């Protein structure tokens, strides 16, 4: 049902042959491949338009979208040839469901698919609107992966096989066979051509239906290839003699049901009747279906074509959009009951449309339709609805903070109140649903609230001028948020430069009172602000900030405070106030501190924290906890190289695991002290981990020492074979049982009793 436009084969052929001018316009078609965004409310028309806009900007082609009644998406592409080809590839990749397949060709042929500087591969990808992945030269695989639509994959696979056939050192032969007879040669599900390939060892490449070529290409050993060609010729000649054709009209919308998923229905008809069914291309307006086969089988095939064409249908049920959620039921229970009984029926609810669409087997669609109608009628009978209007700016106030006001209305009346979606900013309609008496009661309460909002009053309050700036900074963002939250109330502060402390509020009485209360809360919060100093040596500031200031930004969010760092290049001679960094922004990073005068604390060490007192104190503790600390751990010098590990792997692992830095002294110092630096919270774990590693290494040393014990035993060489045993079985058993190494004397050692030969 869903589709997306791509270039037609005819249009593409025109482009290649140069029959059209450089500035071209490409006809659209509705592909049978499904769109990624199957309905307009799944991802939205806006998302599809956004993707198309990106494609236009990147390629320079012009795209026009239109949505058909059957939800099929058509896209008109126009522009220069290279721009159109690139846009077509992007459209298929981003708006159509993608599939993938592999094709195996000899490894030595891969470079011919790639071509010089990859040009052949790029051209092939554009031509077929696919992504073709070729294994790297050092990869032994001969499988080439193709991703795209089913039709594109077939075209690309065919082209790759042709390229390989041209490079094959074995014999290659081409046989012209009318396109109409290709299905008979391939056989149902390609089984016939598969058998011939297996029996003769010949590769046979039949162009897919979407490729407008007639020649069949054979590759193989000369004698076996000749056998394969002969068999194909025989099939072709017999079918030409025996077959006849009939043409019938089938509605265009029903063609996909005749084709079936992945063409399975056509293959079923061919298998059962031996009749090939030709469907006109999806970009053609023709409704003529051609059946080709033996005369006595055509009747049966025609019956099956009509049966499959009529086996599926599309229908709809009229139901107001607000009723859809009730028809679906809680957690989809109502809908689940229907789909469990009729699993082949697809039921689609489109937001904003007063209908429900059904698609599936005709008999099942009718059953599902009756059940949906019954649910719709039942819900409409039991539910009474009333629509009331209120200015969009009132909606937030009617809902209340956290939904408190509207919840109170719902709880007191039992009615449901539905507000427009957030994106419908201009929609003023509010729907009330429930039993009639409950709806009337809720209507009365809401209308009273709305009437109160419509009664505009003017009031004022006194605000110290020093706080005015907070409300009007950032282009009045705070005021716009007091307006959105409180029913559009207007708040006017005195002009800058005047010393007036009078602030005027205008709006609905309740809104004005609520806004005044909120302004007072903000002022109380501002007056509770304090500034604390946190002394941390400047050398630790970068570590405290974290990557891109992330740690500081987290603290400002957690404690609702402002944090200012001193600039790294502070100069007391030229400035009485330090340049600061705010909230972890690394503005001064990388510069040397030039005037960090001796003394404690230094100005270049002072971090300023602003906010409520209790929040500032908590933030200060959090900052101090981020200061790196160094501890020393005693580790015997002879174990240091084992702690470091091969190429530093051991020490890197510990540093990553415990999020610390571990410093091992230079070997020439022969020091037993290893330093660990990091956050205090991580040091204990790091120390414990290091000491645990030391224990392991010491245990290994002891084990090696114990294993170094040697004992020599003199045994007459004539007994050596007995001790060794057949194929060393006895001595091996002794070694394994006691975990020791037993060494017999060398044969050339004249000072010791010799092993037997």
Residue pairs with C-beta under 8 A, 6 or more apart in sequence:
1 70
1 71
1 72
1 314
1 359
2 34
2 35
2 38
2 39
2 71
2 72
2 73
3 30
3 31
3 32
3 33
3 34
3 35
3 68
3 70
3 72
3 73
3 74
3 282
4 30
4 31
4 33
4 35
4 72
4 73
4 74
4 75
4 91
4 92
4 95
4 96
5 28
5 29
5 30
5 31
5 73
5 74
5 75
5 76
5 77
5 91
6 29
6 31
6 88
6 91
6 92
6 96
6 129
6 149
7 26
7 77
7 84
7 88
7 129
8 26
8 27
8 29
8 281
8 283
9 210
9 211
9 212
9 281
11 26
11 27
12 127
13 212
14 20
15 24
15 81
15 84
15 85
22 80
22 81
23 79
23 80
24 78
24 79
24 80
24 81
24 84
25 76
25 78
26 76
26 77
26 78
26 84
26 88
27 76
27 283
28 74
28 75
28 76
28 77
28 283
29 74
29 281
29 282
29 283
30 68
30 72
30 73
30 74
30 282
30 283
31 96
31 149
31 151
31 282
32 256
32 259
32 282
33 96
33 97
33 149
33 150
33 151
34 96
34 97
35 73
35 95
35 96
35 97
36 43
36 94
36 95
36 96
36 97
37 43
37 44
37 47
37 48
37 95
38 71
39 71
39 348
39 350
40 67
40 71
40 350
40 351
41 350
41 351
41 352
45 67
48 65
48 73
48 95
49 65
51 94
51 95
52 63
52 65
52 75
52 91
55 61
55 63
55 87
55 90
55 91
55 94
56 62
56 63
56 87
58 86
58 90
59 79
59 83
59 86
59 87
59 90
60 79
60 80
60 83
61 77
61 78
61 79
61 80
61 83
61 84
61 86
61 87
62 77
62 78
62 79
63 75
63 76
63 77
63 87
63 91
64 75
64 76
65 73
65 74
65 75
66 73
66 74
66 76
67 73
67 74
68 74
70 253
70 314
73 95
75 91
75 95
77 84
77 87
77 88
77 91
78 84
79 87
85 126
85 127
86 126
88 126
88 129
89 125
89 126
89 129
91 129
92 129
92 130
92 148
92 149
92 152
93 129
93 131
93 148
96 149
97 149
98 147
98 148
98 149
99 147
99 148
99 149
99 150
99 153
100 145
100 146
100 147
100 148
100 153
101 145
101 146
101 153
101 157
102 143
102 144
102 145
102 146
103 143
103 144
103 146
103 157
103 160
103 161
104 142
104 143
104 144
105 113
105 142
105 144
105 160
105 161
105 163
105 164
106 142
106 164
106 167
106 168
107 135
107 140
107 142
108 167
109 163
109 164
109 167
109 168
110 134
110 135
110 142
110 144
112 120
112 163
112 164
112 166
112 167
113 120
113 121
113 124
113 132
113 134
113 144
113 160
113 163
113 164
114 120
114 121
114 134
115 121
115 123
120 163
121 132
121 134
124 130
124 132
124 156
124 159
124 160
125 131
125 132
125 156
127 155
127 159
128 148
128 152
128 153
128 155
128 156
128 159
129 148
129 149
129 152
130 146
130 147
130 148
130 149
130 152
130 153
130 155
130 156
131 146
131 147
131 148
132 144
132 145
132 146
132 147
132 156
132 160
133 144
133 145
133 146
133 147
134 144
135 141
135 142
135 143
135 144
144 160
146 152
146 153
146 156
146 157
146 160
147 153
148 156
150 262
151 208
151 210
154 208
154 209
154 210
154 211
155 208
155 210
155 211
157 208
158 205
158 207
158 208
158 211
158 213
161 203
161 205
161 217
162 205
162 217
164 219
165 172
165 203
165 205
165 217
165 219
166 172
168 219
170 219
170 220
170 221
170 222
170 225
171 218
171 219
171 220
171 221
171 222
171 225
172 217
172 218
172 219
173 217
173 218
173 225
173 229
174 215
174 216
174 217
174 218
175 215
175 216
175 218
175 229
175 232
175 233
176 214
176 215
177 185
177 214
177 215
177 216
177 232
177 236
178 214
178 240
179 207
179 212
179 213
179 214
180 276
180 278
180 292
181 236
181 239
181 240
181 276
182 206
182 207
182 209
182 216
183 270
183 276
184 235
184 236
184 239
184 243
184 276
185 192
185 193
185 206
185 216
185 232
185 235
185 236
186 192
186 193
186 206
187 193
187 194
187 195
187 270
188 267
188 268
188 270
188 271
189 267
189 271
192 235
193 204
193 206
196 202
196 204
196 228
196 231
196 232
197 203
197 204
197 228
200 220
200 224
200 225
200 227
200 228
200 231
201 220
201 221
201 224
202 218
202 219
202 220
202 221
202 224
202 225
202 227
202 228
203 218
203 219
203 220
204 216
204 217
204 218
204 228
204 232
205 216
205 217
205 218
205 219
206 216
207 213
207 214
207 215
207 216
216 232
218 225
218 228
218 229
218 232
219 225
220 228
242 294
243 292
243 293
243 294
244 292
244 293
244 294
244 295
244 298
245 290
245 291
245 292
246 290
246 291
246 298
246 302
247 288
247 289
247 290
247 291
248 288
248 289
248 291
248 302
248 305
249 287
249 288
249 289
250 258
250 287
250 289
250 305
250 306
250 309
251 287
251 309
252 285
252 287
253 314
254 309
254 310
254 312
255 279
255 280
255 282
255 287
255 289
255 309
257 265
257 308
257 309
257 311
257 312
258 265
258 266
258 277
258 279
258 289
258 305
258 308
258 309
259 265
259 266
259 279
260 266
260 267
260 268
260 308
265 308
266 277
266 279
268 304
269 275
269 277
269 301
269 304
269 305
269 308
270 276
270 277
272 300
272 304
273 293
273 297
273 300
273 301
273 304
274 293
274 294
274 297
275 291
275 292
275 293
275 294
275 297
275 298
275 300
275 301
276 291
276 292
276 293
277 289
277 290
277 291
277 292
277 301
277 305
278 289
278 290
278 291
278 292
279 289
280 286
280 287
280 288
280 289
289 305
291 298
291 301
291 302
291 305
293 301
310 362
311 361
311 362
312 359
312 360
312 361
312 362
313 359
313 360
313 361
313 362
313 365
314 357
314 358
314 359
314 365
315 357
315 358
315 359
315 365
315 366
315 369
316 355
316 356
316 357
316 358
317 355
317 356
317 358
317 369
317 372
317 373
317 376
318 354
318 355
318 376
319 327
319 354
319 355
319 356
319 372
319 376
320 354
320 380
321 351
321 352
321 353
321 354
322 385
322 418
322 431
322 433
323 376
323 379
323 380
323 383
324 349
324 356
326 379
326 383
327 334
327 335
327 349
327 356
327 372
327 375
327 376
327 379
328 334
328 335
328 349
329 335
329 336
334 375
335 347
337 371
338 345
338 347
338 368
338 371
338 372
339 345
339 347
341 367
341 368
342 360
342 361
342 364
342 365
342 367
342 368
344 360
344 361
344 364
345 358
345 359
345 360
345 361
345 364
345 365
345 368
346 358
346 359
346 360
347 356
347 357
347 358
347 368
347 372
348 356
348 357
348 358
348 359
349 356
350 357
356 372
358 365
358 368
358 369
358 372
359 365
360 368
382 435
383 433
383 434
383 435
384 433
384 434
384 435
384 436
384 439
385 431
385 432
385 433
385 439
386 431
386 432
386 439
386 440
386 443
387 429
387 430
387 431
387 432
388 429
388 430
388 432
388 443
388 446
388 447
388 450
389 428
389 429
389 430
390 398
390 428
390 430
390 446
390 450
390 453
391 428
391 453
391 488
392 420
392 425
392 426
392 427
392 428
393 483
393 484
393 487
393 488
394 450
394 453
394 487
394 488
394 508
395 419
395 420
395 430
396 484
396 485
396 487
397 405
397 453
397 485
397 486
397 487
397 508
397 510
397 511
397 514
398 405
398 406
398 419
398 430
398 446
398 449
398 450
398 453
399 405
399 406
399 419
400 406
400 407
400 408
401 485
405 449
406 417
406 419
409 415
409 417
409 442
409 445
409 446
410 416
410 417
410 442
412 441
412 445
413 434
413 438
413 439
413 441
413 442
413 445
414 434
414 435
414 438
415 432
415 433
415 434
415 435
415 438
415 439
415 441
415 442
416 432
416 433
416 434
417 430
417 431
417 432
417 433
417 442
417 446
418 430
418 431
418 432
418 433
419 430
420 427
420 428
420 429
420 430
421 427
430 446
432 439
432 442
432 443
432 446
433 439
434 442
449 510
452 508
452 509
452 510
453 487
453 508
453 510
453 511
454 508
455 508
455 509
456 506
456 507
456 508
457 506
457 507
457 508
457 509
457 512
458 504
458 505
458 506
458 512
459 504
459 505
459 506
459 512
459 513
459 516
460 502
460 503
460 504
460 505
461 502
461 503
461 505
461 516
461 519
461 520
462 501
462 502
462 503
463 493
463 501
463 503
463 519
463 523
464 501
464 523
465 494
465 499
465 500
465 501
467 523
467 526
467 527
468 493
468 494
468 496
470 478
470 522
470 526
471 478
471 479
471 491
471 493
471 519
471 522
472 478
472 479
472 493
478 522
479 491
479 493
482 489
482 491
482 515
482 518
482 519
483 489
483 490
483 491
485 518
486 507
486 511
486 512
486 514
486 515
486 518
487 507
487 508
487 510
487 511
488 507
488 511
489 505
489 506
489 507
489 508
489 511
489 512
489 515
490 505
490 506
490 507
491 503
491 504
491 505
491 515
491 519
492 503
492 504
492 505
492 506
493 503
494 500
494 501
494 502
494 503
503 519
505 512
505 515
505 516
506 512
507 515
525 612
528 612
528 613
529 610
529 611
529 612
530 610
530 611
530 612
530 613
530 616
531 608
531 609
531 610
531 616
532 608
532 609
532 610
532 616
532 617
532 620
533 601
533 606
533 607
533 608
533 609
534 606
534 607
534 608
534 609
534 620
534 623
534 624
535 600
535 601
535 605
535 606
535 607
536 544
536 605
536 607
536 623
536 624
536 627
537 605
537 627
538 566
538 568
538 593
538 596
538 602
538 604
538 605
540 627
540 628
541 565
541 568
541 607
542 586
542 589
543 626
543 627
543 628
544 551
544 552
544 623
544 626
544 627
545 551
545 552
545 565
545 584
545 586
546 552
546 554
546 584
546 626
548 584
548 586
549 583
549 584
549 585
549 586
550 584
551 584
551 626
552 563
552 565
552 583
552 584
553 583
553 584
555 561
555 563
555 619
555 622
555 623
556 562
556 563
556 583
556 584
556 619
558 619
558 622
559 611
559 615
559 616
559 618
559 619
559 622
560 611
560 612
560 615
561 609
561 610
561 611
561 612
561 615
561 616
561 619
562 582
562 583
562 609
562 610
562 611
563 582
563 583
563 584
563 607
563 608
563 609
563 610
563 619
563 623
564 580
564 581
564 582
564 607
564 608
564 609
564 610
565 580
565 581
565 582
565 584
565 588
565 607
566 578
566 579
566 580
566 581
566 603
566 604
566 605
566 606
566 607
567 578
567 579
567 580
567 581
567 587
567 588
567 591
568 588
568 589
568 590
568 591
568 592
568 593
568 604
569 579
569 588
569 591
569 592
569 593
569 594
570 578
570 579
570 593
570 594
570 595
570 596
570 603
570 604
571 594
571 595
572 595
572 597
572 603
573 595
578 603
578 604
579 588
580 608
581 587
581 588
593 604
595 603
595 604
596 602
596 603
596 604
596 605
597 603
607 623
609 616
609 619
609 620
609 623
610 616
611 619
625 679
625 680
625 681
626 679
627 679
627 680
628 677
628 678
628 679
629 677
629 678
629 679
629 680
629 683
630 675
630 676
630 677
631 675
631 676
631 683
631 687
632 673
632 674
632 675
632 676
633 673
633 674
633 675
633 676
633 687
633 690
633 691
634 672
634 673
634 674
635 643
635 672
635 673
635 674
635 690
635 694
636 672
636 694
636 698
637 670
637 671
637 672
639 694
639 697
639 698
639 701
640 664
640 665
640 667
640 674
641 667
642 650
642 697
643 650
643 651
643 664
643 674
643 690
643 693
643 694
643 697
644 650
644 651
644 664
645 651
645 652
645 653
650 693
651 662
651 664
654 660
654 662
654 686
654 689
654 690
654 693
655 661
655 662
657 689
658 678
658 682
658 685
658 686
658 689
659 678
659 679
659 682
660 676
660 677
660 678
660 679
660 682
660 683
660 686
661 676
661 677
661 678
662 674
662 675
662 676
662 677
662 686
662 690
663 674
663 675
663 676
663 677
664 674
665 671
665 673
665 674
674 690
676 683
676 686
676 687
676 690
678 686
714 753
715 723
715 753
716 753
717 753
717 754
717 755
717 756
718 756
720 744
720 755
720 756
721 756
722 730
723 730
723 731
724 730
724 731
724 744
725 731
725 732
725 733
731 742
734 740
734 742
735 741
735 742
744 755
745 752
745 753
745 754
745 755
747 754
747 755
747 757
